[in-house]
């Protein structure tokens, strides 16, 4: 893995995993992330920054195809 990964969990939560080893689970009802910053970009893209190591990734939101919405910004 060479980027920050964002995945929907089967139980409805979101899981964020950074290459530095930091992992965070955010429940569907939570407001924002503790150690990641998520900024929506035009279209179906978003910018993710790990606040622990400052690694930054830009991703396309492909979860809409699975009937999921993209995660709320930080």
N, C-alpha and C positions, 0 to 999 in steps of 0.2 A: 504494500500500500504506500503510495507516494503523496497522497493528498488527505484532506479531511473528508471522512465519509459521513453521510447523513442517511439514515435508513429508518423506515417505519417498522416498528415492532409489531408482531402479530396481535398483541393485546391492545393496540391503539396508541401506544406511546411512540416517541421518537428517540432514536439512539444516535449520538454524535460520537465519532471516534477520530482522534487525531493521531498522526504518525508519531508524535512525541510520547504517546501512551495514555494521554488523558482521554477518558470516556465519560460521557454524561447521558443520563436518561431523563427525558422530560415527559411527564404525563400529559395527556391530551388537554387537561384543564389548567395546566400551569401557565404562568405569565412569563415568557422569556426564558433565556438560558442563564446559568450562573457563570460559566467560564468560556462561553462562545458568544460571538457577536454575529448575528445574521441580518443582512441588509437586503431587502428586495431590490432587484434591478429591473429594467424594462423587459417586457415579455415574460417569459416563464423562467428567468434566471435569478440567481441570488448569490451574494458574496458572503462567505463564512470566514471568520477569523478566530483562531484559538487564542484566548487571552492569557494562556499559560506560556506558550512558546512563540506567539505572534505569527505562526504559519497562517497563510491566507489562501483560500481556494474559491474559485468561481464555478458554480454548478448550474446545470439546467435542471429544472424540476420535471422529472419524468413520472412522478408519483400521481399526477393528475390522470394518467392513463389507467391507473389501477383504482380509480375512484377515490383517491386521497387528495387532500389539499396540501399545499406546501406549508411548512411550519411558519408560525408567526415570527416576525423580527424580534430581536432582543429587546 
